[in-house]
């Protein structure tokens, strides 16, 4: 289990200060750890390229190379587990090998090979120590590294000096200062149905409302780069953990009626009302399942929306048509939907520290730090079963949806493994209002993780073009 999944669980169970360590290499990591409840952080790898460090030339070259992205816990150099960049010795003997001599004799055993290789300029038999995240490892002074890390502490204190969780009802929300590296505190939004949604709220209270809906297997953290950009532009941005993802909005997933599509669509209108928009229009943004729900809101409540932005998820009618194509392309891309109907899927995804859940996200191009944020929400049996109930209540995502009249921006990555080109391009036929389709070359399913700045540019332009 990674640092960002462990921290909130440990904080909840102990009464001593918790120091977060592992994978923290920049101010964003510091701010994230503090936001999850850590009292402090420890950074090590970030300093390895500083001129003050006694890191060897071979080690420095490895840290600056592409290979630094691949690290492993290994005992082959010292006899005790430690993390280092994968090289020939680790690949051929380790990473954790019963052949490694016990500490402290392992170093002497490998010394002849190491010495000969280093004399030839090779680090294939050298311990190239490094943590999981080398992105913040820069060839600048230790003072500069420290100052950069401390920006995460300063911005976090400015955003929330005391209370990490606020409760809110009706239209009364406290302001949430926010930067790209520091998320706002969690605000609890209680709707007329009695459900309490954990949400990020940012931007001026009087700004035009933007509601942002995440998909599976994600959370409000999907929008961590979009919230500060939209808030800075004057919008009031609300990104909830949706039904089942929020502990306070988690009706029994064994009763699939609790997760019927109608209820998911109704939640959006109720959240807008609880944010002071019981009447009038607002902007709606959705990714994946959040997009599926957003199409329904635009169909059933067109008069409530100033604009609609969808990431990845095609119009439901375009999706169903593509699903029936004889080429079987979309059916193959959606095969995981059938797997999610199996009662054993949730336990399987969470087994071995949620290894399969993490692996699926990483293989789809989601950064490791973002994976930990998503798992921090979905990493319990209660949460994963509620999330899977969305699929079980709407088999094959077949919902009746009409022609959309709301101004719509549809963004699709042409490397999206779950949405075919036929479904994406076919969406235009089901939108009669102003419509813009943007295909992102080489981008997969998780565009906010892969190209957040491009998403911000598209969002800001679309919202400005269609004001409330």
JOCOR-V749929 format. One record per residue. PSI is psi as a letter, one per 40 degrees, with the letter a starting at -180 (none if undefined). OMEGA is omega in degrees with one decimal (* if undefined). D_CENTER is the distance of its C-alpha to the mean C-alpha in whole Angstrom. Layout:
# JOCOR-V749929
[[PSI,OMEGA,D_CENTER] [PSI,OMEGA,D_CENTER]]
This chain:
# JOCOR-V749929
[[h,-177.0,16] [i,-176.4,14] [d,-172.9,14] [e,172.2,12] [d,-177.6,12] [d,-171.5,16] [d,-177.4,16] [d,179.4,16] [d,179.4,18] [d,179.7,21] [d,-178.0,21] [e,-172.3,22] [e,-178.5,25] [i,-179.6,26] [f,176.6,29] [i,178.3,28] [h,179.5,26] [h,178.1,23] [h,180.0,23] [h,179.4,19] [i,178.7,20] [h,177.1,18] [e,-179.1,16] [h,-173.7,16] [e,179.6,18] [i,-176.0,17] [d,178.8,17] [d,177.4,14] [d,177.5,13] [d,-178.5,16] [d,-180.0,15] [d,179.9,12] [d,179.3,15] [d,178.7,17] [d,180.0,15] [e,173.5,14] [e,178.9,18] [i,177.3,19] [e,179.7,23] [i,178.6,23] [i,175.1,21] [h,178.4,23] [h,-179.6,22] [d,-176.0,24] [d,-177.2,23] [d,-174.7,23] [e,-170.3,27] [d,178.6,28] [e,177.8,29] [i,178.7,30] [d,179.2,34] [d,-177.1,35] [i,179.0,33] [f,177.7,36] [h,-178.1,33] [i,179.8,36] [d,179.4,36] [d,179.8,34] [d,179.4,32] [d,179.7,31] [d,179.4,31] [d,179.9,28] [d,-178.8,26] [e,-177.0,26] [i,-179.6,26] [d,-177.9,23] [e,-177.9,24] [e,177.3,22] [e,-175.7,19] [h,179.8,21] [i,179.5,22] [i,170.3,23] [h,-176.8,25] [i,176.5,28] [e,-170.2,32] [e,-177.9,34] [d,-175.0,35] [e,-174.2,36] [e,177.5,36] [i,-178.2,33] [h,173.4,29] [i,-175.0,27] [h,178.5,25] [i,177.2,26] [h,-177.6,25] [h,175.4,26] [a,-173.5,30] [d,-177.4,33] [d,179.0,34] [d,-178.8,31] [d,-171.7,30] [d,-177.4,34] [d,-171.4,35] [a,10.6,31] [d,176.5,29] [h,-170.8,30] [h,174.4,34] [e,179.6,37] [e,-177.0,39] [h,176.5,38] [i,-179.3,41] [i,173.8,40] [h,6.7,39] [f,-173.2,41] [e,-175.8,43] [d,-178.7,40] [d,179.5,40] [d,-178.1,44] [d,-176.6,43] [e,-172.9,41] [d,-178.7,43] [d,178.7,45] [d,-179.3,42] [d,-177.8,40] [d,-179.2,43] [d,-179.4,44] [d,-179.0,41] [d,178.1,40] [d,177.3,44] [e,178.7,43] [e,-177.4,40] [i,176.4,37] [e,-175.5,35] [e,179.0,34] [f,-178.6,36] [h,174.3,35] [h,-177.7,32] [g,-172.4,29] [h,178.5,28] [i,176.1,24] [a,-176.1,21] [d,-175.1,17] [h,179.9,16] [e,-176.0,19] [d,-180.0,18] [e,-178.5,19] [h,-172.9,23] [i,180.0,25] [g,176.1,29] [i,-175.9,29] [i,178.0,31] [d,178.9,30] [d,179.2,31] [d,177.2,28] [d,-178.3,25] [d,179.6,26] [d,178.7,26] [d,178.2,23] [d,-177.5,21] [e,175.3,23] [d,177.4,22] [d,178.3,19] [d,-177.8,21] [d,-178.5,23] [d,178.8,21] [d,179.4,19] [d,-179.9,23] [d,-177.1,24] [d,-175.3,21] [g,-175.4,22] [d,-173.6,25] [d,-164.7,25] [h,-178.9,24] [e,-178.7,20] [h,177.0,20] [i,172.9,22] [i,-179.0,24] [i,172.6,25] [i,-179.4,27] [b,-173.1,28] [e,-170.9,28] [h,177.9,28] [i,172.3,25] [i,177.8,25] [i,-178.1,24] [g,176.7,20] [i,-175.1,21] [i,170.5,17] [i,-179.2,17] [d,-177.3,14] [e,-175.6,14] [h,178.1,14] [i,175.6,13] [i,173.8,15] [i,175.5,17] [h,172.9,16] [h,179.1,19] [h,-178.3,20] [h,178.8,21] [h,-177.3,24] [i,-177.3,25] [d,-179.8,29] [e,-178.6,28] [e,177.2,27] [i,-179.8,24] [h,-176.6,22] [h,170.1,18] [h,-175.3,16] [i,165.1,15] [h,177.0,14] [h,-178.2,17] [i,177.5,18] [i,-176.9,21] [i,-177.4,25] [d,-178.6,26] [e,-178.5,28] [i,175.6,26] [h,-175.2,25] [h,172.4,22] [h,176.5,19] [h,-175.0,17] [h,-174.2,14] [h,-179.7,13] [i,175.9,9] [a,178.5,10] [i,-1.5,10] [g,-174.2,9] [a,-173.8,6] [a,177.4,7] [d,-178.3,8] [e,174.2,5] [d,-170.4,5] [f,-174.0,8] [d,178.0,8] [d,-177.3,10] [d,-177.0,12] [d,-178.5,13] [d,-179.6,15] [d,-179.4,17] [d,178.9,18] [d,179.4,19] [d,178.5,21] [e,174.9,23] [e,179.7,24] [i,172.1,22] [h,-169.7,21] [h,179.1,17] [h,179.3,16] [g,-177.9,13] [i,159.6,13] [h,-167.7,12] [a,-178.5,14] [h,-179.2,17] [d,178.4,17] [d,175.4,14] [h,179.4,16] [d,-179.5,18] [e,178.7,21] [f,-173.3,20] [g,175.0,20] [i,-173.7,24] [h,-179.6,25] [e,176.2,23] [d,175.0,27] [g,-172.8,28] [e,175.3,26] [d,178.0,28] [e,-176.0,25] [f,177.0,23] [i,-177.4,25] [d,-180.0,24] [d,-179.7,26] [d,179.5,25] [d,177.3,21] [d,179.6,23] [d,178.9,25] [d,-176.7,22] [d,178.6,21] [d,179.5,24] [d,178.5,25] [d,177.6,22] [d,179.5,23] [d,179.4,27] [d,177.4,25] [e,176.3,24] [e,-179.7,28] [f,177.5,28] [d,174.1,30] [i,176.8,32] [i,-171.8,31] [i,175.2,28] [i,177.1,24] [i,-180.0,22] [h,-179.5,19] [h,179.7,16] [i,175.9,14] [h,175.6,12] [b,178.9,13] [d,174.9,14] [d,174.8,14] [d,177.7,16] [d,178.4,18] [d,-178.3,19] [d,174.9,19] [d,179.9,22] [d,177.2,24] [d,-179.2,24] [d,179.3,25] [d,-172.3,28] [d,-176.3,29] [f,-175.9,29] [d,-178.2,29] [e,-178.7,31] [e,-174.0,28] [h,172.4,26] [d,178.3,27] [i,178.0,24] [h,174.4,22] [h,-178.3,19] [h,174.3,17] [h,173.9,14] [d,-169.6,15] [h,179.4,17] [i,174.3,21] [h,-176.4,23] [d,179.5,24] [d,176.1,28] [d,179.1,27] [d,-178.8,25] [d,178.2,27] [d,178.7,30] [d,179.6,28] [d,-178.1,27] [e,-179.3,31] [h,-178.7,32] [e,179.5,34] [e,176.0,32] [e,-175.9,30] [d,-178.3,27] [d,178.5,25] [d,177.8,26] [d,-179.8,25] [d,-177.1,21] [e,-175.7,21] [d,179.1,23] [d,178.0,20] [d,179.8,20] [d,179.2,24] [d,-177.8,22] [e,177.6,20] [e,-178.5,24] [h,-178.1,25] [d,-178.9,25] [e,-175.0,24] [d,-178.6,21] [d,177.8,19] [d,179.8,21] [d,-178.8,21] [d,-176.3,17] [e,-178.8,17] [i,176.6,20] [f,178.5,20] [f,-179.7,17] [f,-176.3,15] [d,-177.4,16] [d,177.9,16] [d,178.7,12] [d,-176.2,11] [d,179.7,13] [d,179.4,12] [d,-178.7,9] [d,179.9,10] [d,178.1,13] [e,175.5,12] [e,178.6,11] [h,179.8,7] [i,-175.4,8] [d,-179.2,9] [d,177.4,8] [d,177.1,4] [d,-178.7,5] [d,177.3,8] [d,179.4,6] [d,-179.8,5] [d,178.2,9] [d,177.4,10] [d,-173.0,10] [e,-170.1,11] [e,176.2,13] [i,-179.6,16] [d,-178.6,19] [d,-177.5,19] [d,-176.3,16] [d,178.5,15] [d,178.1,19] [d,178.8,18] [d,179.6,15] [d,178.7,18] [d,175.9,20] [d,179.6,19] [d,-175.4,20] [d,179.1,23] [d,179.8,24] [g,-175.4,24] [h,-179.7,25] [e,176.1,24] [f,-179.9,23] [h,176.5,26] [i,179.9,27] [h,-178.4,30] [h,-176.9,28] [a,178.4,31] [h,-175.9,31] [h,179.6,29] [e,-178.9,31] [h,174.5,28] [h,-168.5,27] [h,168.9,24] [h,178.7,22] [h,-177.4,20] [h,-177.2,18] [h,174.4,18] [h,-174.8,17] [e,173.4,20] [e,179.8,18] [h,-175.7,16] [e,-175.9,17] [e,-178.4,17] [h,-178.0,19] [i,176.5,23] [d,179.9,24] [d,179.4,27] [d,-178.1,25] [d,-177.7,23] [d,179.9,26] [e,-177.9,28] [d,-177.0,26] [d,-177.9,28] [e,-175.3,31] [e,176.2,30] [h,179.4,29] [e,178.1,32] [a,176.5,31] [h,-171.3,30] [h,174.3,27] [h,177.6,26] [h,179.6,24] [h,174.7,22] [h,-179.8,21] [h,-176.5,19] [h,174.6,21] [e,-177.7,19] [h,-178.6,15] [a,-173.2,14] [d,-170.4,12] [g,-172.5,9] [d,179.8,10] [d,175.7,8] [d,-173.6,7] [d,179.3,10] [g,-175.3,13] [d,-177.7,11] [d,177.1,15] [d,176.3,16] [d,178.5,15] [d,-179.7,16] [d,-178.7,19] [d,-179.7,19] [d,-176.7,18] [d,179.3,21] [d,-178.0,23] [d,179.7,23] [d,179.2,23] [d,-178.0,26] [d,-177.0,28] [g,-176.0,28] [i,177.2,28] [none,*,29]]
